[in-house]
């Protein structure tokens, strides 16, 4: 299966089932009364993170994620069956956003679940509306439609250490030496076409997850080369391991180039803990190695650790892994401390958002009047506009909310149309 880390899909939650309009009719029971059951609720679309998934390739052809709709209610007060939720497995590290960039889900742990599209509620059957004043209701509610959203899914790998550097800096070779990963290795640029993950066992008590990111060149953040497609994966890494080929004609320049691309993509990346590694030093003497280390240190922020290693011979790997272990442990400790809930400061006001579900507006459009508002549109969606008693119930709700009074104030006349959502009725 090819590696895919960004797709756009449609999430369609199930619609609620319609309520049933029914009256009990049995032998020897002349007037059994209303017995229409409620419709079942529509199923939700649920994303859940699974460590068994490592790509979004399955969604290249499955562009529609549709949950099951609820079944309508039946006679004898039978409730319709609710629709099944659609459980969608995605890799750990998947982020779901709406077209405008609004975050819907950020799945960072195995088994984590998030409902991204809510199913519609089932409509009430006429048995639900019986009362001392309304003993034979001849209407039932329609089920609500489920939410329909267009989602962008992006995979941002979660790793402790991200290997970055220019093409042929030795990232894949290092990952293959330290872990059980098998990335493609060759002596030409851009051999790594997809990010690779590998678990590195540093000692009996410590394991670190490494991510090998395709090589970065100047202009990568604006679309040049291959690395621009995978810079998103560096965002999740706790520590950056910046690799530089010791045989590069300008080691300090190579470091600055990649560093600039990281900053151009996200300023937060250059604030991450970083270790710089000179690779392929097995053929160099100590004097040349020390000179290269000093060159890189002059281009790097103060106190940046610079190591010289050889993935082939193993030179310097023990010292490098010890430094990686300490830095990852420090980052993990800070993250765990930040997650602990702190005590609220005394006197801090608690701000609550005002519930706007009951608000509505009336505007005149030509010879029609349009009523908008979350609550009244909710009732309109559940109204069967072909049923006069159902429409009369909606009028009663509008009367209690003050909407009918506002329509009169706006000059509505008998015969004119009132539109609410997709429904319309005559005044």
Buried (B, 14 or more C-beta within 10 A) or exposed (E): EEBBBBBEBBBBBBBBBBBBBBBBEEEEEEEEEBBBBBBBBBBBBBBBBBEEBBBBBBBEEEEEBBBBBBBBBBBBBBBBBBBBBBBBEBBBBBBBBEEEEEEBBBBBEEEBEBBBBBBBBBBBBBBBBBEEEBEEBBBBBBBBBBBEBEBBBBBBBBBBBBBBBBBBBBBBBBBBBBBEBEBEBEEEEBBBBBBBBBBBEBEEEBBBBBBBBBBBBBBBBEEEBBBBBBBBBBBBBBBBBBBBBBBBEEBBEBBBBBBBBBBBBBEEBBEBBBBBBBBBBBEBEEEEBEEBBEBBBEBBEEEBBBBBBBBBEEBBBEEBBEBBBEBBEEBEEEEEEEEEEEEEEEEEEEEEEEEEEEEBEBEEEEEBBBBBBEBBBBBBBBBBBEBEBBBEBBBEBBEEBEBBEBBEEEEBEEEBBBBBBEBEBEB
